[in-house]
Amino acid sequence: MGEKANPESEATPPVHKWAPAVVLAWLIPGGGHFLLRRPGRGGLIAACVGAMFLLGLMMRGALFQPQTGDLLTTVIYCGGFFGNLMSGIFYLLTVWLGYSQPDVAGHVHDYGTKFLVAAGLLNVLGMVDAFEIATGKKD
């Protein structure tokens, strides 16, 4: 009952072991899993993140830009930008190709904006999963 865990077994492996998988998982959703030879998970993550991002674009959702002001504005706009950015190549290509929708009133546009952010947050979960597989904490 009060048995201590071995601190060496809890230590995180060196960065060079897990960083390539995590960076690839951010840049190309599911890419970290393909690198770690988990193509089923990688394909599922790529399909889900891609579908959510595409649906958000089709609903003409707005992409967030970092903006400061009062606390609530800062949290919403910087958090939304972070969520968009975590979509990796989908976000980078969309911005590079000049996609820009104004933030207009309407349910469809609002849901589209939320889908764009949720795609990035889903990719963050994929990145965490790739990290845990690369560090040996998960199979």
Buried (B, 14 or more C-beta within 10 A) or exposed (E): EEEEEEEEEEEEEEEEEBEBBBBBBBEBBBBBBBBBEBEEBBEBBBEBBBEBBBBBBEBBBBBBEEEEEEEEEEEEBBBBBBBBBBBBBBBEEBEEEEBEBEEEEEEEBBBBBBBBBBBBBBBBEBBEBBBEBBBEEEE
